[in-house]
């Protein structure tokens, strides 16, 4: 179980989230990655609701979109591991 934030580390305003694929909710002193299978091409997000589904042809982990390797494809969205990339026929 994570330790509770101390009054000196929490924020009223969201911390600046300059990294794509992360969001900083009110009260958080650090960025949180978008959930598996989601990402964002925007910075300075404040809510997990701003994360978007990972596109077909890739998979997403820790808020990062990773394209499928050469000679593979992924027809589905919201995939969270490289196993979603299938060999081309």
VMD Tcl script that draws the C-alpha trace (Angstrom):
set ca {
  {0.00 0.00 0.00}
  {1.52 3.37 -0.98}
  {2.30 5.86 1.73}
  {-0.15 8.76 2.01}
  {1.03 12.07 0.64}
  {2.31 14.50 3.21}
  {0.76 17.98 3.31}
  {3.97 19.40 1.91}
  {4.07 17.11 -1.15}
  {0.46 17.29 -2.36}
  {-0.67 20.03 -4.70}
  {-3.91 21.92 -5.15}
  {-3.14 22.63 -8.79}
  {-2.13 19.72 -11.03}
  {1.62 19.36 -11.45}
  {2.78 20.25 -14.96}
  {2.65 17.04 -16.98}
  {4.89 17.78 -19.91}
  {5.29 14.16 -20.96}
  {2.80 12.72 -23.43}
  {0.91 9.69 -22.14}
  {0.71 10.97 -18.55}
  {-1.77 12.97 -16.51}
  {-1.50 14.85 -13.20}
  {-4.71 14.86 -11.17}
  {-5.34 17.53 -8.57}
  {-3.44 16.75 -5.39}
  {-0.79 14.65 -7.11}
  {2.85 15.75 -6.93}
  {3.88 13.42 -9.81}
  {2.61 12.31 -13.21}
  {0.62 9.09 -13.63}
  {0.92 7.04 -16.83}
  {-2.20 6.36 -18.89}
  {-3.56 2.84 -18.22}
  {-2.44 -0.15 -20.33}
  {-3.92 -0.05 -23.82}
  {-4.21 3.76 -23.77}
  {-1.99 6.74 -24.55}
  {-2.19 10.39 -25.45}
  {-0.40 12.66 -27.88}
  {-1.10 15.61 -25.58}
  {0.74 16.98 -22.59}
  {-0.65 18.71 -19.48}
  {-3.58 16.35 -18.98}
  {-5.34 16.33 -15.59}
  {-7.56 13.23 -15.84}
  {-7.32 9.59 -16.86}
  {-10.42 10.32 -18.97}
  {-8.18 12.27 -21.34}
  {-6.22 9.12 -22.26}
  {-7.25 7.59 -25.60}
  {-7.34 4.03 -26.93}
  {-4.16 2.75 -28.49}
  {-4.48 2.65 -32.28}
  {-4.50 -0.44 -34.47}
  {-0.98 -1.28 -35.64}
  {0.50 -0.66 -32.20}
  {0.23 -1.49 -28.50}
  {0.45 0.80 -25.47}
  {2.19 0.39 -22.14}
  {2.92 3.00 -19.44}
  {1.20 5.60 -21.62}
  {3.59 5.05 -24.54}
  {2.45 3.94 -27.99}
  {4.75 1.32 -29.51}
  {4.39 0.41 -33.18}
  {4.26 -3.27 -34.08}
  {7.59 -4.62 -35.37}
  {8.30 -4.97 -39.07}
  {6.42 -7.84 -40.78}
  {3.69 -7.83 -38.10}
  {0.27 -6.21 -37.79}
  {-2.37 -5.60 -35.15}
  {-5.93 -4.99 -36.38}
  {-7.29 -4.20 -32.91}
  {-7.31 -1.06 -30.77}
  {-6.60 -0.75 -27.03}
  {-3.93 -3.47 -27.00}
  {-1.49 -3.49 -24.10}
  {1.26 -5.95 -25.07}
  {3.42 -6.88 -28.03}
  {1.65 -10.25 -28.27}
  {-1.17 -8.39 -30.05}
  {1.16 -7.92 -33.04}
  {0.69 -10.87 -35.37}
  {2.95 -12.13 -38.15}
  {1.89 -10.99 -41.59}
  {0.34 -13.76 -43.74}
}
mol new
graphics top color blue
foreach p $ca { graphics top sphere $p radius 0.5 }
foreach p [lrange $ca 0 end-1] q [lrange $ca 1 end] { graphics top cylinder $p $q radius 0.2 }
display resetview
